[in-house]
Amino acid sequence: MELHDIDLNLLVVFDQLMAERKVSKVAENLGLGQPAVSNALARLRKLLGDELFLRTSAGMQPTPFAEQLAASVGLALGMLHSAVNARSTFDPGRSERRFSIGMTDIGEIYFLPQLMQHLHRVAPQVSITTVRNTAVNLKDAMEAGQVDLAIGLLPQLKSGFFQRRLFEQKYVCLVRRRHPLTRRKLQEADFFAAEHLAVVSAGTGHGRVDQILDRSAPQRKVRLTVPHYVAIGHILQSSDLVATVPHRLAERMVAPFELAVLPHPVKLPEIAIHLFWHAKYQKDPANQWLRNLIVELHAD
């Protein structure tokens, strides 16, 4: 098959179906009627000799052949999009752009205060929406342009993505300021004798640290388990519980909650935090501006 045999618009429909999995949503995004989208899919099926998408109760599910095509088609369309819009510019001082960033609750606590303070000065009409990296299909959402950037430890973002390392996270112990453990250097025996607040952060790199601590002997005495980091400052402030947290999060929580940071007595791995963006938006001026700003503010 030669490229002149394929209408480029059919590939645009294919790319949108990979992201949305619903004919109605694709029609809405492209400003087409549903019959036009269905017709485009029928033409593409005939050209490629494959069903491409199968109707299920969960929406249109891609065939293995469609999955194989997806990354190449998305990358090619992204390069074309960048090429034809190469002259476009982004003026942060006048823009009313709404950016979406995938991050964890730790990311919101650590990144957003400084980012929003900077935006207030240089881009007063730009707004930010955050989404949980585990709450959406991040790969598809970023490919479709629904999420502009993502921050964290995200091994699923490989083919078709660029990344930039921001920093490495080490882990520390966080306790209230006058906790008995602050009176001398924290030893491993003291750590395991204490009662703990554990954060089960599924789908993030922080789960690796919990696995190491849970496999240790003796084991932690976990008195309280929570699914996120948002409330731990309030909890630690009024208890003798100990929490194992990334040190950059600890730095943000020390002053507001009158807490103390202690070096962790257990040898734990450092976790690299990266900034990710899809290759389709590598040369997009707005995407470039925001990711360069995050690097400027937060990269080591």
N, C-alpha and C positions, 0 to 999 in steps of 0.2 A: 504493500500500500504506500502511495506517495502522499506527501503533505497536502498537495493541491487537491486531493480527493476529500479532504476534511474541512468543513466549515468551522472556523475558529470559534464561532458562537456556541457550537455544540460542546466544545471543551470547557467553555465558561459555565455552561449548564452542568456538565459533569463535575467540575470543581465545586460548585455550589451544592450539588447533591451529596458529595462526600462530606461537606461540612454540616449541612442542615438535616439530611436524611428525610425530608418531607417535601413533596412536590409543591404544596401550597406555600410553604415558607420560601422556597426558591423562586416561585412566581412573584411573590411579594418583593423579595430582594432585587430582582431583575426588572420589575415593572412589566411583567408579562402575565398573560392569562394561564391558568393551569393547563388547558389543552395545548398551548404552545410549548410548555415545558415537557409534557408527556410526548408530544410529537418529536421534539428534539431528542429525547431519550430513545424513542423508537428508531429514529434515523441512525443514532450512534450505535445502538445494538446491532443494527443491520450491517453497518460499516465494519464493526470490530468483531462480529460473529460471537458475541457473548451477551448474556442477560444484563451484566453490569450491576444491576440493583434488583433485589427481590423484595416484594412486599411482605412485611411481617407485622405483628401486633405492635412492635416497637418502632415501626417506621421502615424506610427503605434501607435494607442492609446490603452493603457491597459484596460482590462475589470476590473470590481470590484474585481473579484477573483485574478487577477494578482496584483492589488494594495495591496491586503491583503497579498499576498506572498512576495512582494518586500522587505520589511524591514528585514524579517527573513532570506531570501535567501542572501541578501547583507551582513548582519551581519555574517552569517555562513561562507560565502566565505572569508570574511575579516579575520575571526579568523583562517581559514585554511591557508590563504596566510601568515599571521603573523607567524604561527607555522612552516611552511616549510622554511621560510626565517629567522628564529630566529637567525641564526649565522651570518647573514649579518651585516656589519657595515657601518658607514658613516664617511668619512674623509673630513671635510669641506675645509681643506687646499688644497686638490687635486681635489675635485669634480667640475664638470662642470654642475651640476644640475640646471634646470630652475624651480623655484617655482612659483606657481600662488596663489595670495592672493585676496580674495574678500574684498573690503572696499569701503567706500565713499570718496568723494573728501576731506572731513575733515580728514579722516584717512590718505590719501596720504600726506597732509600738516603736520600732527602731527607725524605720525609714520616713514615715509620713510627717512627723512634726517638722523636721528640717526641710523636707521637700515642699510642704505646703507654705512654710514661711518664705521660702525662696520664690515660689510661684506668686505669692502675694505681691512681691516687689517687681518681678520681671514679666509676669504673665497673669495679670489680675483677672482675666476672664476665662482662663483655661481651668477646667475642672477635672477631677480624678475620681474614678470608680474603682474599687478593689473587688476582686473575686477570689474565692478560695481555690488554690491550685488543685485541691482534691474534689471540689464541688462541680467542676465542669470537665468536659473532655478537652483538656488544655491544648493538645496537639491540633485538633480540628478547629477549635475556637481561634487559635492564633493564626492558623492558615487562612481562615475565613476573614480575618481582620476584626473579629469581635473582641479579642484581647490583644492589646498592642505589645505588651512586654510581660515577662514573668521573672520573678526573683526567688531563688532558693536552691535546694539540691534536687534537681529534676532530671534523673537519668533517662526518662522516657522521651525527652526532647533531644533527639540525635539527628537523624537524616532530615535535611531541609531547614535546619536551624543554625543560627550563629549564637555564640555565647562569649561573655567576658567575665573573667573572675573578678569579684569585688573584694573579697577578703576570706580568711579562714577563721572559723569559730572554734574556740576552746570552751570547755565546760567548767563551771565553778559551782560552789554551793552557795545558796542564798538563804539567809536566816534573818530574824529580827535583830535589831541593833544590839540589844542587851541579852542576847541568847547565851546560855552557859557555854556553848561551844566557841564563843568569841574570846574566851579568857586565855586560851593558849593555842598553839599550832594544832590544827585539826589532824588527828591521826585516823587511820583506816578503821581501827577498832571503835573509836568514838563515833565515826560516821555510821557504821552498821548497828551500833547500840542505840542510835537516835531513832525517832519516829519521823516518817517521811511523807511528803506530798509528792505524788507521781503524776506526771502529765502524759497521757496516752495520746500522742499526736500522730494518728494513723496516716500513712502515705507520705511521710516526710522523713528526712534523714535523721531526725532526732530519735526515731524509733530504734535505731542501731545502738544508741547509748543505753536505752532502757534494756535492750536485750543483753548487753554486757553486764549491767548491774544485776539483772534478774538471774543470770547464770552464775553469779559469784557465790562464794560460800565464806562466811554466812550470808544470808539474804537480807535485803532491806526489810525493815518493818514498815510497810506501807499502810498508813492510817487513813489516807484520803487519796482518791484518784479522780482526776478531772480531765475533760477532753480538750482543754485549751489552756493557754497561758494567761488569759486576760485577768482572771480573778486572783492569781497567786499572790500578788502584792498585798491585797486586803487580807488574805488568809494567813500569810506568814507574819504580818504585822501584829496579829493578836494571838499567836500560838507559838509553840516550841518546835513546830515542824521544820524539816529541812527539805529544800528543793534543789534538784540538779538542773541547771539552766545554762543556755549559751551566755558567754560573758558579756556580749554587747547588749543583750536584753537586761542582764543584771545591772549594768551601768545606768540604764534608763530608769530602773525602778528603785535604786538605792535612796535617792533624796526624797521623792514623793511619799514613799512608804516607810521611811526611817529603817532601812534594812542594812545588812552587812554582807559583804562578799568575802568568801573564804576560798583559798586554793583547794581544788578537789584532791582528796587523798588517793583516789583510784585512778589508774592510768586509763584515760579515755581518748579516743581518736578525735582529731580536729576535723571539722567538716567544712569543705569549701562552698561558699555561697556565690552563685553565678547570676548574671543578668542574661536573659534569653530573648531573642526576637526571631521571627520567621524570615527566611531568605527572601520571600516576596517583598518584604518591606525594608530590605537592607539599604536601599537608596531613597526611601521615602523621607523627605525633609522633616516632617513632623516627628516621625519615629526616631530619626537621627538626633533631633534636638533633645527629645526627652531622655533617650538612653545616655547621651553625652552628659546631660545635666545630672543624672543619677550617678554616673561614674565620677563626675567632678565632686559631687557632694559626699560620696560614700566609699569610693574605692581606695584601698590601701596603696 
